[in-house]
Amino acid sequence: MKNIALLAGLAMLGACAQEAPTASEPADAVAAATPSPAAAAAVMAADGQPPVGRYRITAGDGQVFNEELRADGTYVQTDQAGATVETGRWNQKSPTEFCFTADKPDATEVCNTEKVENGVWTSTDPEGRTAKVERVTA
């Protein structure tokens, strides 16, 4: 299961709760401070492309799974047979930082470090486990 957490390294962030505006803080000011989905999507993945899409993740132990990052901030991981392994929310904070929160009780946000070196995209979890990431097209 630890590999699943790493593999989720492509999948990420839980929704952050926001407090309701107070009388001294108009709703318009809160709305202006909240990034729009378009602004959030402006952050690119490690490969220089938008993070939304489909990926093939290969863990250090050779386990392979597929991951879909959706535009609504959710993700779905499936095994090679197509069975859902995990779902949750994701957030690409920068090209080198990908965060996710699984849909399970007491889940916390996990952020992985991502980089591309010599044409190979890797995602490393906080425990130092690394997975190879490949964008899947069509």
C-alpha positions, 0 to 999 in steps of 0.5 A: 500500500505504501507504493500506492501512496507514492503512485498517487504522487501524481494525484493530489491535494484535498480541498482547502476549507475557507472561512465565510467572509466577515462583516469587515471582509466583503465577499468580493474581496474573498472572491478576488483572493481565491484563485480561479480554476483557470489560474490554478491550471496555469501551473504546469507539470514537470514536463512543461504541459498542463497537469490535467491528463492521463499518466502511467506510473511505474513504482520502484518495485515495478508495479504499474498503474494508471492515473487520471488527473481531472480538471475539477481537481480530482484524480482516479488511479486504476490498476492494469486491469482497470479496477479503481485503486484510489480516488482523491483530490490533487494540486500542482503547486509548481512544476516541481511540487505535486500534492494530493489527498486520498479520499479516505478517513483521516487522509492528509495532503502528501506532496511529492517532488517532481523533476525531469532529468535526461528525459525521465520524469520522476516523482519522489514521495516524502519517504524518498520512494521514487516512481517513473511518470509517463504522460499517456496521449490518446 
